[in-house]
Amino acid sequence: MKANEYLVLSQCVESGVNRGWRKAFKHLDVPEQVREWLDEHENNIKDNIDSAVLGDICEYFKFEEPKKQ
């Protein structure tokens, strides 16, 4: 059995982005207007961070395609 390295890595990046997002604003007094904007755009911001990090990783590492059975 062999792990799908790209899938594992992408899940770790997504998990780390989510954890970082929660911690980034945990102890800040953010004005309500800013909080509403962040809530509205949270998924788009996180998706762009995920894509940028994984894109940079893929520039340095090659991943094998999963074998079809």
C-alpha positions as CSV (number, residue, x, y, z in Angstrom):
1,M,0.0,0.0,0.0
2,K,1.3,3.5,-0.9
3,A,-0.1,6.8,0.1
4,N,-1.3,9.3,-2.4
5,E,1.3,12.0,-1.5
6,Y,-0.4,14.9,-3.2
7,L,-3.8,14.2,-1.6
8,V,-2.2,13.9,1.9
9,L,-0.1,17.1,1.3
10,S,-3.2,19.0,0.1
11,Q,-5.2,18.0,3.1
12,C,-2.4,19.1,5.4
13,V,-2.1,22.4,3.7
14,E,-5.9,22.9,3.9
15,S,-5.9,22.0,7.6
16,G,-3.0,24.4,8.3
17,V,-4.7,27.2,6.5
18,N,-7.9,26.7,8.5
19,R,-6.0,26.5,11.7
20,G,-4.0,29.7,10.9
21,W,-7.2,31.5,9.9
22,R,-8.8,30.8,13.3
23,K,-5.7,31.8,15.2
24,A,-5.0,34.9,13.2
25,F,-8.1,36.7,14.5
26,K,-8.6,35.0,17.8
27,H,-7.3,37.8,20.1
28,L,-7.9,40.8,17.8
29,D,-10.5,43.4,18.2
30,V,-11.7,43.6,14.7
31,P,-14.4,46.1,13.8
32,E,-17.7,44.6,12.9
33,Q,-17.6,45.9,9.3
34,V,-14.2,44.2,8.8
35,R,-15.4,41.0,10.4
36,E,-18.4,40.9,8.1
37,W,-16.1,41.4,5.1
38,L,-13.8,38.6,6.3
39,D,-16.7,36.2,6.9
40,E,-18.0,36.9,3.4
41,H,-14.7,36.3,1.7
42,E,-13.2,33.7,4.0
43,N,-13.6,30.7,1.6
44,N,-12.2,32.6,-1.4
45,I,-9.2,33.8,0.6
46,K,-8.4,30.3,2.0
47,D,-8.8,28.7,-1.5
48,N,-6.3,31.2,-2.9
49,I,-3.8,30.5,-0.1
50,D,-4.2,26.8,-0.6
51,S,-3.7,27.1,-4.4
52,A,-0.6,29.3,-4.0
53,V,1.1,27.0,-1.5
54,L,0.4,23.9,-3.4
55,G,1.4,25.6,-6.7
56,D,4.8,26.5,-5.1
57,I,5.3,23.0,-3.8
58,C,4.5,21.4,-7.2
59,E,7.2,23.6,-8.7
60,Y,9.8,21.7,-6.6
61,F,8.3,18.2,-6.3
62,K,6.8,15.8,-8.9
63,F,4.0,13.5,-7.8
64,E,3.2,10.1,-9.3
65,E,-0.3,9.7,-10.8
66,P,-2.3,7.1,-8.8
67,K,-2.4,3.8,-10.5
68,K,-5.9,2.8,-11.8
69,Q,-6.9,-0.8,-10.9
